[in-house]
Amino acid sequence: MVREQYMTTTPGTSLERPKNEYIYKIGIYGWRKRCLYLFVLLLLIILVVNFSLTIWILKVMWFSPTGMGHLRVTKEGLRLEGESEFLFPLYAKEIHSRVDSSLLLQSTHNVTVNARNSNGEVTGRLNVGPKMVEFHGQQFQINSKDGKPLFTVDENEVVIGTDKLRVTGPEGALFEHSVETPLVKAEAFKQLRLESPTRSLSMDAPRGINIKAQAGNIEALSQMDIKLHSSDGVLLLDAETVRLPKLPEGARGGSGISQGLYEICVCPDGKLYLSVAGMGSTCQEYSRVCQ
């Protein structure tokens, strides 16, 4: 600390001012000055390097006023051109491609799309894996471009909304339970076969069942019995020729010239058999065939 001395004098007297014993120079000198200059130079070098790196990053990443690289910021959202790779989950309200190109989602393992509610719980999930496509949700529906439901699946039923369901497999279609449809039709020049290998086959309709073959035969084969039953109506066989080739032949009922003609007889239990025709009826109530 520098101590200054002050002396008072009266006018007319002269006193010599004492000389300062200590003189200090104001400023930074010596090694401190060199360190300061070196520090300022280092800051300038760091500033230049940072500015150069910033310019290089802006150039490499293609930063622009509208976005970064292939990523553009528009009033409708973000627009990404080209291929992109996401290392973490992507959250978006809507994803669509350009008008003139398709949207491709690709992954080395699987592609999973989740839908969540306001509480963050997953309400629907679509998982596309290397071997299987899985969907988890209350209902799965495929619509046409007009909004018409084409295929709907839920826990209770499967609804096919198309006008025609076509099965092209060589083994046909296998149903474990009942099928409700207004029409079952085979492809042109192909056979239609309804088969139940180990159980029974039942066809029910409130207003009738129509079986029609426009250019072929209709065959009904059974190992046991084939029953045609009508509760209120009649059994009508409308054809030019009705043939029963394997009816049993009964004993001759009487004399006469048959000329190769036979008579169809009915047993009390409804069984049919043939009897050689005569001048009168040759049917016998207690025929050997009816026993």
Steps between C-alpha positions, in 0.01 A plus 500: 500500500628846412468755770486864395591785731331837489651818658337835545690826444423861541532744216843645462681196619658247273560145592647228291266216412633174623592246238302178467688216640295229306383520132256235356432444129133441396438195259587130447856422430723200489378142494143604585479700179630212295250258660215741426598531135535122475151451652345750259673327208369163616145638519531634146623162375209319672256751354633450149491119537142505634387728221667274241338188649161670503533590133614145420207342689252732328645402165516125567151479655354719226343746737273750331223739603240231409658200673800272516615281212207295364289613796278795421278691738170597339171639628352149489783342701833337416587375154777243464634403160704188431578213739524558876602283792345537846695354792226566755117498496328749271187678623282663236134573438512429127760352263447501124713494188507728203226482241725336239674246725422226751575487873752233604557395863796265535676341797754223558277339766139620496285808453261581785228765489327582831191709573464642851223672690524813712639297792784358293354148483536303178154453343613358165819343370613388156817290495658398170766237567720281280258203528165637608280810500318556829224741593381562855182700547127483551417501127686467170338644189601546136309758296486574130590837352134596527490419872306173461604231754662210315628290789415536869621284790416519869459257789150394393502469121681546170313705239596502130336791324600421142250377244696180442740287708732291284703208638768378256681246720509137380355377832221758500383666820478332842242628751489362854156649569201620302512722192221739401490603135231555233693318224765229467634478145794328334729661248418455133584148372583388856311264730330605822528257789360537851657245732509412869758219542413388855175676594169597345430776249190712552350770275218710644299779339164650602375539141653203323826360365568501127768265361558550129749367246462668163739282302559183704377255757421526869620209712422425864709214641457353845630193677177465699160648418384801298169635626271744317235628740228757452283584800219690323559462127562219251812341354497581129723325246455697178703341218452321168637179648514384861723198554544278805747242367575311823151429631458140621279272292217318672343164421255460214157604618290324242474368151506713196721630229731766642681588177796623708290742702521542878283655764630713786362382828509665840536309826313612813820653634548703180758278333481472119553188293428371150247240404446346161200667344190299420144554395425632850707618790772256598602677822472284811448653840707236673766464238834350587669832419292686759599260779 
